[in-house]
C-alpha cells in the first residue's frame, strides 16, 4: 500500500513518477487514435463524397461504443490489473485504426469508427493505475496530469495529422496519417507491458469480492444503481434511431429493431449480474466500516456528463465549426485553431486536480461547473464577425473550466471505494460518453449557437446536483484476502 507522504513530481527515478509518465503516454496514444479522424474529416468527406449528415453520423459513432466499453473495461481492470488490460487495448485499437485507414466505403468507415470507440475506454485503466501509485493528498494532481496530458492527444492529432497527410501527398495522404497512429499505438502496447507494474512493491491490489457488477451498500443504492444504468442504454437507443431509415438511413428497420431488443436484453443481463454480486452481502448487511454512498458516484456521473461529454462533442465538431464560421480558412488552419480547446488539457486538468487536493473536492467542482456554463454561453455568441484570435481565446478560456472540471471529478473517483475504482471510473467515464452522444445528437438538429447554449443549460442542472456531494473525510476501509482490515486515508 502506498504510504501517505508526498512524492516529488520531478523525481524521474521514483517508480511512481515513471509509472505516471508511462501511463499518461498510453492514454495520450488512445486519444490520438480515437480522434485521428476529426482533423481528417474534410479529406474523408471529399474522398468519399459524403453529406453533412453522414459526417455527423461518424462523429456520433465514434463515441457510442465507448459507453459500454468503459463499463466492461472497468470490470476487467479491477479483476486483471491495468498493466495487462492497457497493453491489450493499445494493440487491439492500433489494429482497428489501420482497418479504418484502409476502408473503401462509407459503410466500412462507419463500422470501424464505431469499433474504435472501444479505445476511448483506455482512460478508465489509468485512473486505477495512478490511484494505486499515489497517496490521497496527491492523487488529484497525479490523476490530473494523467488525464490532462493524455487528453492532449486529440489536440496533438489535430495539429499534426493534416500536415502529415499533406507530406505523404495525393488523395490517400489521410490514410497514411491515420494508419501511422495505429501502428505506433500497437508498438507502445508492448512497451507498456514490459515497463510497468500494477502496484508498488509490497502493496496489495484490492479486487472486488465478485466480478460482473458494482457492489453497493444498501437496497436503496441497489435500485439507484439500476436507475443510473438506464441513461447509458437510452443514449445507445437514440444513436440507433439516429442511424435508422427515417434519419440517416445507415441501418435498416430490422437492424434497428434487433439493436433495440439487444439493448433491452443487455440491460436485463447487467441487472442480473448486479443482483448476483449484491444479493448475498446486502441480505446479510454490509458492515458500517465498508459502506459508501452511491449518490457520490451518481453525482460524479452527471458531472462528467457535462464536462467530458461536452469536450468530446466539441472536439469532434470544432474544426468544422471554425471552417464554416470563418471565411478563408483551409482544413489545416481550422484544425490548428480548433486544437486550442484540447490544448488546454496540459494545464487545466492537472490544475483542477490540484485545486481539488488543496481547496476541497466539492467546493472546487462548484466553482468549475459555474465557469463551464459561462464559457459555453460565450462560445454561443461567436459568429463570422468575430476577430479570429478572440474566438480562439474564448475557446481556450471555456476549455480551461471544462477540463479542470474533469480533473476535479477524477480527483475524487479513487477516494470513493478503492477496490472498485476501476468500475466506478468506468461508470463515470461512460457517462462522459453518454453526454457526448447526447450533445452530438442535439447538434444534428440545431445550429452551432444553440448547441453551445444547450451545454451551458445542462451545466446549470449539474451545478444543483453537486451541491449534494459529500466531501471525503477520514479513512476508507479495505479487507485483505487474509481477512486483515486495512485503513486508507481519503482526507
Backbone torsions as a table, in degrees:
resi	resn	phi	psi	omega
1	UNK	NA	137.1	179.2
2	UNK	-61.6	135.7	172.1
3	UNK	-72.5	164.6	-172.5
4	UNK	-91.5	6.5	178.3
5	UNK	-75.1	154.8	179.9
6	UNK	-74.7	143.1	-179.4
7	UNK	-101.0	124.5	178.4
8	UNK	-62.3	119.3	-174.8
9	UNK	-71.4	-13.2	179.8
10	UNK	-93.8	-3.3	-177.0
11	UNK	-85.9	90.9	-175.8
12	UNK	-70.3	-13.2	177.4
13	UNK	-83.0	-14.7	-179.7
14	UNK	-70.7	129.4	-178.5
15	UNK	-57.7	-34.1	179.1
16	UNK	-64.3	-42.4	-178.7
17	UNK	-69.5	-41.4	177.3
18	UNK	-61.3	-42.9	179.2
19	UNK	-62.6	-41.2	178.0
20	UNK	-59.2	-44.3	-178.0
21	UNK	-69.5	-42.5	176.5
22	UNK	-60.7	-35.7	-174.1
23	UNK	-80.0	-40.7	178.5
24	UNK	-66.2	-31.9	178.9
25	UNK	-71.1	-33.1	174.2
26	UNK	-61.4	-44.4	178.1
27	UNK	-64.7	-40.1	176.7
28	UNK	-54.1	-46.7	-178.6
29	UNK	-67.3	-35.0	177.7
30	UNK	-63.7	-36.2	179.5
31	UNK	-74.0	-34.7	174.8
32	UNK	-60.4	-46.4	-179.8
33	UNK	-66.5	-44.3	-174.7
34	UNK	-63.2	-40.6	-177.1
35	UNK	-110.7	23.7	178.2
36	UNK	-63.7	-24.0	-178.3
37	UNK	-78.4	-27.2	-170.7
38	UNK	-57.5	-51.4	179.2
39	UNK	-74.9	-8.4	-179.7
40	UNK	-97.9	0.5	-173.3
41	UNK	-59.5	-37.6	179.3
42	UNK	-63.2	-40.5	178.5
43	UNK	-68.7	-43.1	-179.5
44	UNK	-65.0	-41.4	179.5
45	UNK	-59.6	-41.6	179.6
46	UNK	-71.5	-41.2	-176.9
47	UNK	-64.4	-36.6	-176.2
48	UNK	-107.9	3.6	-179.6
49	UNK	52.4	55.2	-175.1
50	UNK	-89.2	152.1	175.3
51	UNK	-84.4	167.2	177.6
52	UNK	-61.3	-37.3	179.4
53	UNK	-67.6	-35.6	177.7
54	UNK	-67.4	-36.6	176.4
55	UNK	-64.2	-43.2	179.0
56	UNK	-64.3	-34.0	177.5
57	UNK	-64.2	-39.5	177.1
58	UNK	-62.4	-38.6	178.4
59	UNK	-61.2	-44.1	-178.6
60	UNK	-68.6	-43.6	180.0
61	UNK	-59.2	-33.4	-176.2
62	UNK	-63.6	-26.8	-177.4
63	UNK	-108.4	-4.0	-173.8
64	UNK	-70.2	-50.9	-176.0
65	UNK	-61.9	-25.5	-176.6
66	UNK	-65.8	-22.3	-179.9
67	UNK	-62.2	-60.4	177.0
68	UNK	-70.3	-29.1	-177.2
69	UNK	-62.1	-39.2	-178.4
70	UNK	-68.3	-32.5	175.4
71	UNK	-66.8	-47.2	-179.1
72	UNK	-63.2	-46.8	-179.3
73	UNK	-63.3	-37.2	177.8
74	UNK	-60.2	-40.7	177.5
75	UNK	-66.8	-43.8	-177.9
76	UNK	-65.0	-40.9	-176.4
77	UNK	-70.0	-35.4	176.2
78	UNK	-66.8	-30.6	-177.1
79	UNK	-87.1	-43.9	-172.6
80	UNK	-106.7	-12.9	-179.8
81	UNK	95.4	148.7	-175.5
82	UNK	-67.1	-29.5	-177.2
83	UNK	-60.3	-52.4	-178.6
84	UNK	-65.9	-43.0	-173.6
85	UNK	-70.1	-42.2	-179.9
86	UNK	-64.9	-43.4	-179.7
87	UNK	-61.3	-46.6	179.8
88	UNK	-62.8	-39.5	-179.2
89	UNK	-65.5	-42.1	-179.9
90	UNK	-63.0	-42.7	-179.1
91	UNK	-66.5	-45.7	-178.9
92	UNK	-65.2	-44.1	-178.1
93	UNK	-69.0	-33.1	176.0
94	UNK	-60.8	-40.9	177.8
95	UNK	-63.6	-43.9	179.3
96	UNK	-63.8	-36.2	179.7
97	UNK	-63.8	-40.6	177.3
98	UNK	-63.9	-39.1	177.5
99	UNK	-63.3	-40.1	176.9
100	UNK	-62.1	-41.1	-178.0
101	UNK	-66.7	-22.1	-178.6
102	UNK	-104.0	10.3	-179.2
103	UNK	-61.9	145.9	-178.3
104	UNK	-118.1	4.4	178.8
105	UNK	-151.2	164.1	178.6
106	UNK	-63.9	-36.3	179.5
107	UNK	-61.0	-41.9	177.9
108	UNK	-67.2	-41.1	175.8
109	UNK	-56.0	-46.1	-177.1
110	UNK	-64.7	-44.2	-178.0
111	UNK	-63.4	-49.7	-176.5
112	UNK	-71.5	-32.0	176.3
113	UNK	-68.1	-36.8	175.9
114	UNK	-63.4	-46.9	-179.6
115	UNK	-66.0	-32.5	179.7
116	UNK	-68.7	-14.6	174.6
117	UNK	-58.7	-21.0	179.8
118	UNK	-63.4	-29.5	-177.3
119	UNK	-67.2	-22.8	178.7
120	UNK	-65.8	-12.5	177.7
121	UNK	-78.8	-7.4	-178.6
122	UNK	-58.3	-31.6	-179.9
123	UNK	-53.5	-41.9	-176.9
124	UNK	-58.9	-38.4	-175.7
125	UNK	-62.3	-47.1	-177.7
126	UNK	-67.9	-28.8	177.5
127	UNK	-59.2	-44.5	178.2
128	UNK	-67.7	-42.5	-178.3
129	UNK	-61.2	-49.4	-178.4
130	UNK	-66.3	-37.7	177.8
131	UNK	-61.2	-28.9	178.5
132	UNK	-75.3	-27.1	-170.5
133	UNK	-100.9	-7.9	-176.9
134	UNK	-128.6	145.2	179.7
135	UNK	-72.8	163.1	-175.4
136	UNK	-57.9	-37.4	-176.3
137	UNK	-71.7	-9.0	-177.5
138	UNK	-127.5	-3.7	-172.5
139	UNK	-66.8	-30.8	179.5
140	UNK	-63.1	-47.2	178.9
141	UNK	-64.3	-44.6	-179.1
142	UNK	-62.9	-43.9	177.7
143	UNK	-65.6	-33.7	178.3
144	UNK	-66.6	-41.6	176.1
145	UNK	-62.6	-46.5	178.3
146	UNK	-57.1	-52.3	-176.7
147	UNK	-69.6	-42.0	-176.4
148	UNK	-68.7	-49.2	179.9
149	UNK	-68.3	-31.1	176.7
150	UNK	-71.1	-45.7	179.2
151	UNK	-61.2	-23.8	178.6
152	UNK	-60.7	-14.2	178.4
153	UNK	-56.1	-35.8	179.6
154	UNK	-68.3	-37.0	177.6
155	UNK	-69.2	-41.7	178.6
156	UNK	-60.2	-40.6	177.1
157	UNK	-64.1	-43.6	-179.5
158	UNK	-63.1	-33.9	-177.8
159	UNK	-80.0	-29.3	-171.2
160	UNK	-109.6	-34.4	-172.0
161	UNK	-63.8	-41.6	176.7
162	UNK	-59.5	-38.3	178.9
163	UNK	-67.7	-41.6	177.5
164	UNK	-61.5	-40.9	178.7
165	UNK	-61.3	-40.9	179.6
166	UNK	-69.9	-33.7	178.4
167	UNK	-64.1	-40.4	176.7
168	UNK	-68.1	-30.9	175.7
169	UNK	73.2	169.9	177.9
170	UNK	74.7	175.4	-177.2
171	UNK	-73.7	-12.3	-179.6
172	UNK	-102.1	11.6	-179.2
173	UNK	-58.6	-37.5	179.8
174	UNK	-63.9	-31.8	178.8
175	UNK	-65.4	-44.4	179.9
176	UNK	-64.8	-40.2	-178.6
177	UNK	-63.3	-47.6	-178.9
178	UNK	-69.5	-42.8	179.7
179	UNK	-61.2	-35.2	179.5
180	UNK	-61.8	-38.7	179.4
181	UNK	-63.0	-36.9	178.7
182	UNK	-65.9	-41.6	179.7
183	UNK	-63.3	-44.6	-179.8
184	UNK	-62.7	-42.7	-179.4
185	UNK	-61.6	-43.5	-179.2
186	UNK	-63.8	-41.7	178.8
187	UNK	-63.8	-41.8	-178.3
188	UNK	-67.9	-27.4	175.9
189	UNK	-56.6	-39.3	177.6
190	UNK	-70.3	-43.5	179.9
191	UNK	-60.1	-42.1	-179.0
192	UNK	-63.1	-43.8	-179.1
193	UNK	-59.5	-38.0	-176.5
194	UNK	-73.3	-30.0	-166.0
195	UNK	-106.1	-4.8	-176.9
196	UNK	-124.1	162.2	171.8
197	UNK	-123.6	160.3	-179.3
198	UNK	-72.2	-34.4	-177.6
199	UNK	-141.6	162.7	171.8
200	UNK	-63.8	158.4	178.9
201	UNK	-59.0	134.2	179.0
202	UNK	86.7	-5.0	-179.5
203	UNK	-92.6	153.3	177.5
204	UNK	-96.8	134.6	174.6
205	UNK	-91.7	100.8	-176.8
206	UNK	-70.1	136.7	179.2
207	UNK	-124.4	151.5	174.9
208	UNK	-61.7	153.8	178.6
209	UNK	-62.0	-36.9	177.9
210	UNK	-135.4	150.2	178.1
211	UNK	-102.0	156.7	175.1
212	UNK	118.8	-16.8	-179.9
213	UNK	-168.0	160.5	-177.8
214	UNK	-78.0	131.2	175.1
215	UNK	-75.2	141.1	174.0
216	UNK	-124.8	174.6	-170.6
217	UNK	-104.9	-14.1	178.9
218	UNK	-156.6	169.7	-176.1
219	UNK	-67.3	-32.2	176.7
220	UNK	-61.5	-43.3	178.0
221	UNK	-68.2	-29.1	176.8
222	UNK	-60.4	-49.4	179.9
223	UNK	-69.9	-32.8	176.7
224	UNK	-62.6	-43.7	178.2
225	UNK	-60.9	-44.6	179.3
226	UNK	-61.2	-39.6	178.8
227	UNK	-67.0	-39.0	-178.8
228	UNK	-70.7	-17.2	176.0
229	UNK	-77.3	-23.3	-174.8
230	UNK	-60.0	-47.3	-179.1
231	UNK	-55.1	-29.9	179.1
232	UNK	-65.6	-39.1	178.9
233	UNK	-76.6	-33.3	176.3
234	UNK	-63.5	-40.8	179.2
235	UNK	-61.2	-41.7	178.9
236	UNK	-69.3	-34.5	176.9
237	UNK	-67.2	-39.1	177.2
238	UNK	-63.4	-41.4	177.0
239	UNK	-60.3	-45.1	178.9
240	UNK	-59.3	-45.9	177.6
241	UNK	-60.0	-38.9	-179.8
242	UNK	-63.3	-28.7	-179.2
243	UNK	-95.1	4.8	-176.5
244	UNK	-75.3	168.3	-179.8
245	UNK	-57.4	-29.8	-179.1
246	UNK	-75.5	-8.7	178.7
247	UNK	-121.6	-99.3	-176.5
248	UNK	-84.5	-20.1	176.6
249	UNK	74.6	19.2	-179.9
250	UNK	-77.9	-25.7	178.4
251	UNK	-117.9	150.9	175.3
252	UNK	-81.5	165.9	177.7
253	UNK	-59.4	-43.4	-179.3
254	UNK	-63.5	-39.4	178.0
255	UNK	-63.4	-40.8	179.1
256	UNK	-63.4	-45.4	179.6
257	UNK	-62.1	-38.4	178.2
258	UNK	-63.9	-39.9	179.2
259	UNK	-67.8	-42.5	178.2
260	UNK	-58.7	-45.8	179.2
261	UNK	-63.2	-40.1	179.4
262	UNK	-64.4	-39.4	178.3
263	UNK	-64.6	-41.1	178.5
264	UNK	-64.5	-42.6	179.0
265	UNK	-64.8	-38.5	179.8
266	UNK	-65.7	-39.3	177.5
267	UNK	-64.0	-41.4	177.9
268	UNK	-64.1	-39.4	178.6
269	UNK	-64.9	-44.8	179.2
270	UNK	-62.0	-39.7	177.7
271	UNK	-60.9	-41.9	179.5
272	UNK	-64.6	-37.1	178.6
273	UNK	-67.8	-40.5	178.1
274	UNK	-64.3	-40.0	176.5
275	UNK	-61.7	-43.7	-177.7
276	UNK	-62.9	-40.1	-179.0
277	UNK	-70.8	-36.0	-169.7
278	UNK	-100.1	-22.6	-169.1
279	UNK	-56.5	-51.8	-173.9
280	UNK	-64.8	-49.1	-175.2
281	UNK	-73.9	-26.2	174.6
282	UNK	-73.3	-35.0	178.4
283	UNK	-63.9	-39.5	-179.6
284	UNK	-80.1	-24.2	-176.7
285	UNK	97.6	127.8	-178.6
286	UNK	-85.0	126.2	177.5
287	UNK	-54.0	141.9	-175.8
288	UNK	-53.8	-40.4	-175.2
289	UNK	-70.2	-14.2	-179.6
290	UNK	-105.3	4.5	-176.5
291	UNK	-83.2	156.5	169.9
292	UNK	-146.4	161.7	-178.2
293	UNK	-95.1	120.4	-179.6
294	UNK	-67.3	-21.6	178.2
295	UNK	-59.0	-29.1	176.7
296	UNK	-60.6	-43.9	178.8
297	UNK	-65.9	-43.3	-178.1
298	UNK	-61.5	-43.0	179.7
299	UNK	-66.7	-39.0	176.0
300	UNK	-64.9	-36.0	176.1
301	UNK	-55.6	-54.1	-175.9
302	UNK	-70.3	-30.2	176.2
303	UNK	-65.2	-39.8	179.0
304	UNK	-74.2	-27.8	172.6
305	UNK	-54.0	-47.8	-176.5
306	UNK	-79.1	-33.3	-176.4
307	UNK	-84.0	-71.9	-177.6
308	UNK	-68.3	-33.9	177.9
309	UNK	-59.5	-43.8	179.0
310	UNK	-69.7	-35.4	178.5
311	UNK	-62.5	-46.7	179.1
312	UNK	-57.8	-45.2	-178.8
313	UNK	-64.3	-44.7	-176.7
314	UNK	-70.0	-41.2	177.2
315	UNK	-59.4	-35.2	-178.7
316	UNK	-70.2	-33.6	-173.0
317	UNK	-107.1	-13.2	-170.8
318	UNK	-63.5	-40.6	176.6
319	UNK	-57.5	-43.0	177.9
320	UNK	-68.5	-34.4	178.1
321	UNK	-59.6	-48.9	178.8
322	UNK	-65.5	-39.6	-178.3
323	UNK	-63.2	-40.1	-176.2
324	UNK	-87.4	-20.8	-176.7
325	UNK	-86.9	-37.0	-175.5
326	UNK	-113.8	125.3	179.9
327	UNK	-71.3	148.5	174.9
328	UNK	89.0	-1.3	178.4
329	UNK	-88.6	142.0	172.1
330	UNK	-102.9	170.5	-176.9
331	UNK	-57.2	-35.7	-179.7
332	UNK	-65.6	-47.5	179.9
333	UNK	-65.6	-40.6	178.9
334	UNK	-62.4	-40.2	178.5
335	UNK	-64.5	-40.0	179.1
336	UNK	-66.1	-42.8	179.3
337	UNK	-64.8	-42.3	-178.6
338	UNK	-68.3	-26.8	-177.5
339	UNK	-64.0	-17.4	178.8
340	UNK	-58.5	-31.7	-179.0
341	UNK	-63.8	-50.3	-179.8
342	UNK	-78.3	-23.4	-179.2
343	UNK	-58.6	-32.8	-178.0
344	UNK	-64.6	-15.6	178.8
345	UNK	-55.6	-31.4	-176.7
346	UNK	-58.2	-36.1	-178.9
347	UNK	-111.9	-32.4	-171.8
348	UNK	-69.6	-47.2	-175.6
349	UNK	-68.2	-44.5	173.2
350	UNK	-60.1	-36.2	178.4
351	UNK	-63.8	-41.6	177.4
352	UNK	-61.4	-41.2	176.8
353	UNK	-65.8	-41.8	179.0
354	UNK	-63.6	-44.0	178.5
355	UNK	-60.6	-40.2	179.8
356	UNK	-64.0	-41.2	178.0
357	UNK	-63.1	-37.5	-169.8
358	UNK	-98.6	-29.7	-173.9
359	UNK	-114.9	-0.7	179.1
360	UNK	106.8	141.6	-176.2
361	UNK	-66.6	-49.4	-174.9
362	UNK	-68.9	-48.7	-177.9
363	UNK	-59.7	-42.2	180.0
364	UNK	-62.1	-44.0	-178.7
365	UNK	-65.6	-37.3	178.5
366	UNK	-60.1	-48.1	-178.9
367	UNK	-63.0	-44.7	-174.6
368	UNK	-72.0	-34.6	177.3
369	UNK	-66.5	-37.4	175.7
370	UNK	-60.9	-45.6	179.0
371	UNK	-63.4	-36.5	178.0
372	UNK	-60.8	-46.7	-179.5
373	UNK	-61.0	-44.4	179.7
374	UNK	-64.9	-38.5	-179.5
375	UNK	-63.4	-44.4	-179.8
376	UNK	-70.3	-30.7	173.7
377	UNK	-62.3	-40.6	178.2
378	UNK	-62.8	-43.5	179.4
379	UNK	-62.6	-30.4	-179.4
380	UNK	-66.1	-15.9	-178.5
381	UNK	-91.3	-8.0	-177.3
382	UNK	-70.4	133.2	173.1
383	UNK	-142.8	-176.5	-175.3
384	UNK	-63.8	-15.7	180.0
385	UNK	-83.4	-8.0	179.5
386	UNK	-71.9	148.9	169.1
387	UNK	-69.9	125.3	-172.0
388	UNK	-56.1	-45.7	177.5
389	UNK	-58.1	-34.4	178.3
390	UNK	-67.3	-39.4	177.4
391	UNK	-63.3	-38.8	178.6
392	UNK	-66.9	-40.9	178.4
393	UNK	-64.3	-39.9	177.2
394	UNK	-63.0	-40.3	178.9
395	UNK	-62.8	-44.3	-177.8
396	UNK	-71.5	-34.2	176.7
397	UNK	-63.8	-44.6	177.7
398	UNK	-62.0	-44.1	-175.9
399	UNK	-65.5	-27.7	177.5
400	UNK	-59.3	-48.8	-178.5
401	UNK	-68.9	-35.8	178.0
402	UNK	-60.9	-51.4	-173.5
403	UNK	-79.5	-31.1	173.2
404	UNK	-65.5	-35.4	175.3
405	UNK	-62.3	-39.8	176.8
406	UNK	-62.5	-42.1	178.5
407	UNK	-62.2	-37.8	179.2
408	UNK	-68.1	-38.9	178.5
409	UNK	-60.6	-49.9	-175.2
410	UNK	-84.2	-3.8	167.6
411	UNK	-70.5	-23.3	-177.5
412	UNK	-98.4	-27.1	-176.0
413	UNK	-52.1	-47.1	-178.7
414	UNK	-68.4	-9.5	-176.3
415	UNK	-98.4	3.1	179.9
416	UNK	-81.8	-54.9	178.6
417	UNK	-160.7	107.4	-169.4
418	UNK	-55.3	-48.3	-172.2
419	UNK	-67.6	-15.9	-179.6
420	UNK	-115.2	20.9	-177.6
421	UNK	-56.7	-40.5	179.8
422	UNK	-61.4	-45.4	-179.1
423	UNK	-69.4	-40.3	177.6
424	UNK	-64.8	-45.0	177.2
425	UNK	-61.7	-36.6	178.8
426	UNK	-64.1	-43.2	180.0
427	UNK	-69.2	-44.9	177.9
428	UNK	-61.0	-45.2	178.8
429	UNK	-62.7	-38.6	178.4
430	UNK	-61.6	-37.2	177.9
431	UNK	-65.4	-29.4	172.7
432	UNK	-59.7	-40.4	178.8
433	UNK	-75.4	-30.6	171.8
434	UNK	-59.6	-42.7	177.0
435	UNK	-61.6	-43.0	-179.7
436	UNK	-62.4	-46.3	178.5
437	UNK	-62.1	-42.2	179.6
438	UNK	-61.6	-49.4	-177.0
439	UNK	-67.5	-40.5	179.1
440	UNK	-68.6	-31.5	174.7
441	UNK	-66.5	-42.0	175.6
442	UNK	-59.3	-42.6	-179.1
443	UNK	-59.8	-32.0	-178.7
444	UNK	-70.3	-11.9	-179.9
445	UNK	-108.9	-19.2	-171.5
446	UNK	-127.5	172.5	176.3
447	UNK	-82.1	174.6	-175.2
448	UNK	-62.5	-41.3	-178.0
449	UNK	-61.1	-46.1	178.7
450	UNK	-64.7	-37.0	177.6
451	UNK	-56.0	-48.3	-179.8
452	UNK	-66.9	-35.9	178.8
453	UNK	-65.9	-37.0	178.0
454	UNK	-62.1	-42.4	178.4
455	UNK	-62.7	-43.4	179.9
456	UNK	-60.5	-41.6	-179.8
457	UNK	-65.9	-40.6	179.4
458	UNK	-65.4	-32.5	177.4
459	UNK	-64.5	-32.4	176.5
460	UNK	-62.8	-38.1	177.7
461	UNK	-66.5	-43.1	180.0
462	UNK	-63.7	-37.0	177.3
463	UNK	-55.6	-43.3	179.1
464	UNK	-63.8	-37.4	180.0
465	UNK	-68.7	-39.3	-177.4
466	UNK	-62.8	-23.8	177.8
467	UNK	-61.3	-21.6	-179.0
468	UNK	-95.3	3.6	-179.9
469	UNK	-72.7	137.8	177.1
470	UNK	-93.7	133.5	176.3
471	UNK	-70.3	128.4	177.2
472	UNK	-60.0	132.3	-179.8
473	UNK	-136.4	150.5	171.1
474	UNK	75.8	-135.4	-174.2
475	UNK	-129.2	147.1	175.0
476	UNK	-94.7	137.5	-178.1
477	UNK	-101.3	128.1	173.6
478	UNK	-127.4	147.6	-178.3
479	UNK	-109.7	124.4	178.8
480	UNK	-71.7	160.3	179.6
481	UNK	-54.3	-29.0	180.0
482	UNK	-86.2	4.2	178.1
483	UNK	95.1	-7.0	179.2
484	UNK	-68.5	136.5	179.3
485	UNK	-90.8	133.6	178.7
486	UNK	-126.3	136.8	-179.5
487	UNK	-102.3	135.0	-179.4
488	UNK	-121.1	123.1	-178.1
489	UNK	-68.1	130.5	177.2
490	UNK	-118.3	7.2	-178.8
491	UNK	-93.7	NA	NA
